[in-house]
Amino acid sequence: MFDSSFARGRLESAIAHGAASAGPVVAQILSQMPEDEIVPAANTLVDVRSGVSDFVTPTHGAPMSEHAFSQLTARLGIPTPYARELLEGSSKTDGGWKGELLSQSISAHLAHSRERFLVRRIEGSTRAILSDKFKRMDSRPLLEAFIGAVRELGGAPLSGHATETRVAVRALLPTIYEPVPGEAVAFGLHWGNSDFGAGSYHVSLFILRLLCLNGLVGETELRKTHVGARLEDDVLYSRRTHELTEAALISATRDVVGGVLGPAAIEARLARIRAIHAEEVNFDAAWQRVGKSLTKGDKEATRQAFESPDEVNMPKGNTMWRFANALSWVANGKDVGEDRRLDLQAVAGKLV
């Protein structure tokens, strides 16, 4: 049996620290609204100078983020690694020819392109250069609906993650479960979105192992891709359609929160944990289930964790439950970036 007072203390501490982590991210999401422009590619150009590339439209000129630069070169069929090499070379004392070559090459491709872009800017930075079929999903009301529905169930924000391209917030129910002797877990939900074409809008189950605070993001319960009808030149072209789509997503978000954190759904997930806790495997067999989406470095780090004598940060025994937690343990590494952390935890969660 697990120490219930220890598990309760871990849970309460995680929720207390969660407010500090989630609060700034929630505030950032609620305060930032991308500035949008629909523009034909042929009406734009790129200005490169000293390692910085400005994307210039008839109304604006603003530096591109790395993400926007990669999106643009990919859309134009220019190899992104080569383009980035030219961009980095433009900051060196070589007469500036690399920057000129990059600027001329991209601008020539733009001049002959028939595409139309949705350009998204925040605080003077071009964050994304997207297709005009990109469906804009306002993160603000969706997040408010998510937090409201979780609070109705007695839950609270656990953590917040924000990168240049993605945002995520996690919330947790303050109930402790013991699916197998000695294992204490709590359940919550992971909410995520990208306003910049780096992922879909989604709500997924989140499992927190209280002995070590490993977090696993389970299968997505709600997913909406950012693909819609072609936008007119006026980005406010169909406010009514946008409002109806937003209202449907808000309703779906609330329904998913109530359904996934309901008693029947949680009991089904506890049964799944019991099943993989009883499933004995060696590392290579376990890796076959997830290896296609991960790197050699991920494999070696996960192997070290799985095959280590550590029985605190990972469950005892050579089981699929231990393997899932080994992946999550690697995801929590101090040198792992936020985007990669989210991806690794999602891979781990799919096993549960």
SEVO-54713 format. One record per residue (C-alpha): x, y, z; residue number from 0. Coordinates in pm, 1 decimal. Example, Ala and Ser with C-alpha at 12.3 -4.5 7.8 and 13.67 -1.06 7.14 Angstrom:
<atoms>
c1_c2_c3_seq
1230.0_-450.0_780.0_0
1367.0_-106.0_714.0_1
</atoms>
This chain:
<atoms>
c1_c2_c3_seq
0.0_0.0_0.0_0
115.7_353.4_-63.5_1
160.2_614.9_203.8_2
-160.6_814.6_166.1_3
-30.3_1114.2_360.9_4
281.0_1130.3_140.2_5
69.9_1105.0_-175.9_6
-170.5_1371.5_-48.3_7
119.6_1602.3_32.3_8
265.0_1550.1_-316.6_9
-71.6_1624.4_-477.7_10
-133.9_1938.9_-274.8_11
219.9_2061.2_-338.3_12
182.7_2003.5_-714.0_13
-142.7_2199.3_-724.4_14
4.7_2482.7_-515.6_15
304.7_2511.7_-745.2_16
74.7_2474.7_-1044.3_17
-87.4_2808.2_-983.5_18
250.1_2978.4_-1018.1_19
328.8_2786.7_-1338.8_20
-10.3_2806.3_-1508.2_21
-99.2_3162.1_-1407.4_22
147.8_3349.0_-1631.9_23
72.5_3122.1_-1928.7_24
-301.9_3169.0_-1889.6_25
-252.1_3545.0_-1862.7_26
-34.4_3542.9_-2175.4_27
-292.3_3348.7_-2376.2_28
-578.0_3570.6_-2263.8_29
-388.3_3890.8_-2342.2_30
-235.5_3808.1_-2681.3_31
-430.0_3823.7_-3003.9_32
-247.9_3773.3_-3335.0_33
-268.2_4051.2_-3590.2_34
-372.3_3892.1_-3919.7_35
-328.7_3985.7_-4282.9_36
-433.2_3799.9_-4596.5_37
-197.3_3877.0_-4882.7_38
-104.1_3723.2_-5221.3_39
248.4_3582.2_-5211.7_40
336.6_3783.9_-5522.1_41
274.8_4104.8_-5325.1_42
538.8_4024.0_-5063.7_43
916.4_4008.3_-5043.4_44
1191.7_3921.2_-4798.5_45
1464.7_4155.7_-4680.3_46
1771.7_3987.2_-4529.6_47
2030.6_4173.4_-4326.2_48
2285.1_4058.8_-4066.5_49
2119.0_3730.4_-3977.2_50
1766.5_3874.0_-3960.8_51
1498.1_3825.3_-4224.1_52
1203.3_4065.0_-4252.4_53
885.3_3952.1_-4422.3_54
747.8_4254.8_-4604.6_55
386.2_4294.7_-4716.7_56
221.4_4604.2_-4867.4_57
125.1_4719.2_-4515.7_58
390.6_4577.3_-4280.6_59
749.9_4472.7_-4251.6_60
842.5_4260.0_-3951.2_61
1119.2_4011.3_-3858.8_62
1031.1_3646.1_-3907.8_63
1053.3_3395.5_-3625.3_64
1243.9_3073.2_-3695.0_65
910.2_2896.4_-3727.2_66
774.6_3146.3_-3980.8_67
1100.1_3132.7_-4178.7_68
1077.7_2752.8_-4197.1_69
711.6_2770.8_-4300.5_70
787.9_3017.5_-4578.7_71
1081.6_2829.4_-4727.6_72
890.8_2500.9_-4713.2_73
588.2_2655.2_-4887.3_74
812.1_2790.7_-5163.0_75
999.5_2463.0_-5213.0_76
1333.6_2604.0_-5096.8_77
1531.2_2357.3_-4879.6_78
1504.1_2503.3_-4531.9_79
1850.1_2388.2_-4408.1_80
2014.5_2559.3_-4707.0_81
1808.7_2874.3_-4657.8_82
1898.7_2883.5_-4289.7_83
2266.4_2841.2_-4374.4_84
2246.4_3144.5_-4604.0_85
2063.0_3342.4_-4335.9_86
2325.2_3262.2_-4073.2_87
2601.6_3347.3_-4321.6_88
2450.7_3688.4_-4388.4_89
2567.4_3805.3_-4045.2_90
2933.4_3737.4_-4124.5_91
3184.9_3969.9_-4290.0_92
3171.1_3808.7_-4633.0_93
3047.4_4104.6_-4830.9_94
2684.2_4014.1_-4763.0_95
2648.3_3794.6_-5070.8_96
2473.6_3512.0_-4882.2_97
2206.8_3745.6_-4753.1_98
2158.5_3896.8_-5096.8_99
2131.9_3552.2_-5256.0_100
1873.5_3440.6_-4999.8_101
1669.5_3760.3_-5034.8_102
1673.2_3743.4_-5414.9_103
1591.0_3372.7_-5421.5_104
1295.1_3392.5_-5183.8_105
1160.5_3710.3_-5342.6_106
1181.8_3555.0_-5690.6_107
985.8_3251.2_-5572.5_108
728.4_3479.5_-5410.7_109
690.4_3688.7_-5725.6_110
601.5_3378.1_-5928.1_111
380.8_3214.0_-5665.9_112
4.0_3192.5_-5698.6_113
-42.7_3121.6_-5328.2_114
-212.5_3347.2_-5077.0_115
-83.0_3369.2_-4722.3_116
-236.9_3426.2_-4384.5_117
35.9_3623.2_-4206.9_118
12.7_3625.6_-3825.6_119
208.1_3876.6_-3618.3_120
246.2_3937.6_-3246.3_121
432.8_4227.4_-3086.5_122
611.7_4324.9_-3406.3_123
721.5_3972.4_-3496.8_124
598.9_3763.8_-3789.8_125
515.5_3444.1_-3602.4_126
359.9_3241.9_-3886.1_127
314.4_3240.5_-4262.8_128
24.7_3007.1_-4330.9_129
-210.6_2899.3_-4605.0_130
-521.9_3109.8_-4642.6_131
-710.6_2789.0_-4559.6_132
-579.8_2797.0_-4202.6_133
-877.1_2790.9_-3964.7_134
-826.0_3044.5_-3688.8_135
-932.4_2912.8_-3347.6_136
-919.5_3181.9_-3082.7_137
-739.9_3025.6_-2785.7_138
-889.7_3268.3_-2535.3_139
-1254.8_3155.1_-2513.9_140
-1150.8_2791.3_-2558.5_141
-914.6_2811.4_-2261.8_142
-1174.2_2991.4_-2052.1_143
-1424.8_2712.4_-2128.0_144
-1168.6_2446.5_-2036.9_145
-1072.8_2605.5_-1703.9_146
-1436.5_2673.2_-1615.3_147
-1540.3_2312.1_-1680.8_148
-1247.8_2174.6_-1478.0_149
-1327.7_2401.9_-1183.7_150
-1688.4_2282.9_-1186.2_151
-1550.2_1935.0_-1114.3_152
-1331.6_2065.9_-831.5_153
-1009.0_2064.9_-1033.6_154
-736.1_2326.7_-1053.3_155
-459.9_2429.6_-1298.5_156
-144.5_2221.5_-1257.5_157
100.4_2371.9_-1505.6_158
136.9_2594.9_-1806.5_159
373.1_2574.5_-2102.6_160
426.9_2841.1_-2365.5_161
671.8_2843.8_-2653.4_162
697.6_3063.9_-2959.4_163
451.6_2839.7_-3143.3_164
247.2_2637.7_-2892.2_165
63.4_2681.8_-2564.8_166
-57.3_2420.3_-2318.8_167
-228.2_2420.2_-1981.5_168
-283.6_2122.0_-1754.7_169
-543.6_2084.8_-1484.1_170
-580.0_1817.0_-1217.0_171
-853.6_1670.1_-1000.8_172
-757.4_1654.7_-629.1_173
-844.9_1284.1_-598.6_174
-587.1_1009.8_-540.4_175
-625.4_662.7_-690.0_176
-430.7_340.7_-626.2_177
-468.0_131.3_-942.8_178
-218.8_-127.1_-810.8_179
-59.5_-163.6_-466.0_180
204.8_100.8_-406.5_181
113.3_320.8_-705.8_182
-64.1_651.9_-646.3_183
-195.8_853.7_-940.8_184
-419.5_1151.1_-1007.2_185
-607.1_1240.7_-1325.0_186
-650.7_1562.0_-1512.6_187
-659.2_1708.0_-1860.0_188
-404.7_1857.4_-2097.0_189
-531.4_2148.3_-2311.1_190
-320.3_2261.4_-2605.9_191
-331.3_2476.4_-2915.9_192
-112.2_2646.2_-3172.6_193
-221.3_2970.7_-3333.8_194
77.0_2941.1_-3566.5_195
41.3_2610.4_-3748.1_196
251.5_2395.9_-3512.5_197
-28.1_2163.2_-3401.0_198
-399.4_2110.1_-3372.1_199
-638.6_2221.8_-3099.6_200
-672.2_1930.1_-2859.3_201
-780.8_1815.6_-2514.5_202
-621.0_1498.0_-2378.0_203
-625.4_1294.0_-2060.7_204
-334.7_1364.0_-1824.8_205
-205.0_1118.9_-1563.0_206
25.2_1222.8_-1278.6_207
221.4_957.7_-1087.2_208
248.2_1105.8_-739.3_209
560.4_924.9_-618.0_210
778.2_1109.9_-868.3_211
542.4_1354.3_-1044.6_212
597.2_1189.6_-1382.9_213
330.5_1318.0_-1617.8_214
180.7_1123.3_-1908.0_215
-46.5_1276.4_-2170.5_216
-292.4_1015.9_-2293.8_217
-482.4_973.5_-2617.0_218
-642.5_1288.4_-2750.1_219
-1011.1_1307.7_-2661.4_220
-1083.3_1616.3_-2870.5_221
-887.3_1723.5_-3177.4_222
-967.1_1992.7_-3430.5_223
-728.2_2073.2_-3711.8_224
-670.1_2424.5_-3840.2_225
-798.8_2352.9_-4190.1_226
-1099.9_2538.7_-4321.3_227
-1241.1_2719.6_-4619.6_228
-1030.2_2964.1_-4817.0_229
-1025.5_3308.2_-4653.6_230
-1132.2_3621.7_-4834.8_231
-895.6_3920.7_-4842.4_232
-1083.9_4068.5_-4547.2_233
-992.2_3845.9_-4250.2_234
-1324.4_3941.4_-4090.6_235
-1501.0_3802.7_-4396.2_236
-1741.1_3569.7_-4212.8_237
-1774.8_3666.4_-3850.5_238
-2095.1_3465.9_-3813.4_239
-1931.6_3145.5_-3940.9_240
-1636.2_3200.5_-3709.3_241
-1867.1_3257.1_-3412.0_242
-2065.2_2938.5_-3483.6_243
-1746.7_2732.0_-3514.7_244
-1610.4_2880.9_-3193.0_245
-1935.1_2813.7_-3005.2_246
-1932.2_2449.3_-3117.3_247
-1571.4_2406.0_-3002.0_248
-1646.6_2565.9_-2666.0_249
-1938.0_2325.5_-2616.3_250
-1727.2_2026.4_-2723.2_251
-1450.0_2129.0_-2484.5_252
-1690.7_2139.2_-2189.6_253
-1841.2_1802.6_-2287.3_254
-1498.7_1638.0_-2312.4_255
-1392.1_1766.1_-1969.9_256
-1704.2_1622.9_-1809.2_257
-1683.8_1293.9_-1996.6_258
-1313.0_1215.2_-1961.5_259
-1302.1_1297.1_-1591.0_260
-1625.2_1113.5_-1513.7_261
-1626.2_800.2_-1290.0_262
-1669.9_548.0_-1574.5_263
-1388.1_695.9_-1782.9_264
-1148.7_707.2_-1487.7_265
-1225.3_347.6_-1391.5_266
-1150.3_238.7_-1749.0_267
-815.0_416.9_-1732.9_268
-733.0_256.5_-1396.3_269
-803.0_-82.4_-1552.1_270
-563.3_1.1_-1834.2_271
-289.8_92.3_-1582.9_272
-344.6_-240.3_-1406.0_273
-311.0_-420.6_-1738.1_274
18.0_-262.8_-1844.3_275
151.3_-291.4_-1486.9_276
104.6_-667.3_-1522.0_277
255.8_-681.0_-1872.1_278
621.4_-782.0_-1845.1_279
847.3_-673.4_-2131.9_280
1211.1_-618.4_-2212.4_281
1324.0_-278.5_-2332.3_282
1361.4_-364.0_-2700.6_283
1011.6_-510.4_-2721.9_284
864.2_-205.3_-2549.4_285
1056.8_32.2_-2774.4_286
904.6_-127.7_-3084.0_287
572.3_31.6_-2989.9_288
698.3_390.0_-2990.6_289
1039.6_400.4_-3158.2_290
926.8_528.7_-3498.7_291
848.9_873.3_-3359.4_292
1157.6_911.4_-3138.8_293
1532.2_964.0_-3183.5_294
1837.0_751.4_-3103.4_295
1912.3_988.5_-2817.4_296
1562.2_935.5_-2678.3_297
1614.0_559.9_-2704.2_298
1939.6_555.0_-2510.5_299
1811.1_788.8_-2238.7_300
1493.3_581.4_-2199.6_301
1691.5_255.7_-2191.8_302
1913.1_391.0_-1914.3_303
1608.9_491.6_-1710.7_304
1418.9_167.1_-1774.0_305
1714.8_-60.0_-1695.5_306
1838.7_141.5_-1396.4_307
1791.1_22.0_-1035.7_308
1572.9_329.7_-966.3_309
1240.9_214.1_-814.0_310
1122.2_555.1_-698.3_311
1109.1_761.9_-1014.1_312
995.0_454.9_-1208.7_313
768.5_171.9_-1088.6_314
922.5_-160.1_-991.4_315
956.3_-444.2_-1240.7_316
1021.7_-468.0_-1613.4_317
669.9_-375.8_-1719.1_318
501.1_-152.5_-1975.4_319
394.1_73.5_-1687.4_320
760.4_121.5_-1593.5_321
850.2_181.6_-1958.6_322
581.2_450.8_-1995.1_323
713.9_622.7_-1684.5_324
1072.9_592.5_-1808.8_325
970.1_787.3_-2118.6_326
800.1_1048.2_-1902.7_327
1106.8_1068.2_-1677.2_328
1323.4_1142.5_-1980.8_329
1072.5_1407.4_-2089.5_330
1119.1_1582.4_-1755.3_331
1494.3_1621.8_-1807.8_332
1634.8_1968.1_-1741.6_333
1779.1_1999.9_-2093.1_334
1457.6_1903.4_-2270.4_335
1278.6_2192.5_-2441.6_336
910.4_2255.8_-2378.7_337
791.9_2143.0_-2723.0_338
993.6_1822.3_-2701.4_339
875.1_1761.7_-2343.2_340
513.2_1774.4_-2455.7_341
582.1_1537.9_-2745.8_342
760.4_1279.4_-2529.4_343
489.5_1285.3_-2263.4_344
228.2_1232.6_-2533.7_345
415.6_926.3_-2663.7_346
431.5_789.7_-2308.8_347
63.3_855.6_-2254.8_348
-43.5_659.1_-2561.3_349
75.2_344.4_-2386.4_350
-175.2_408.4_-2109.2_351
</atoms>
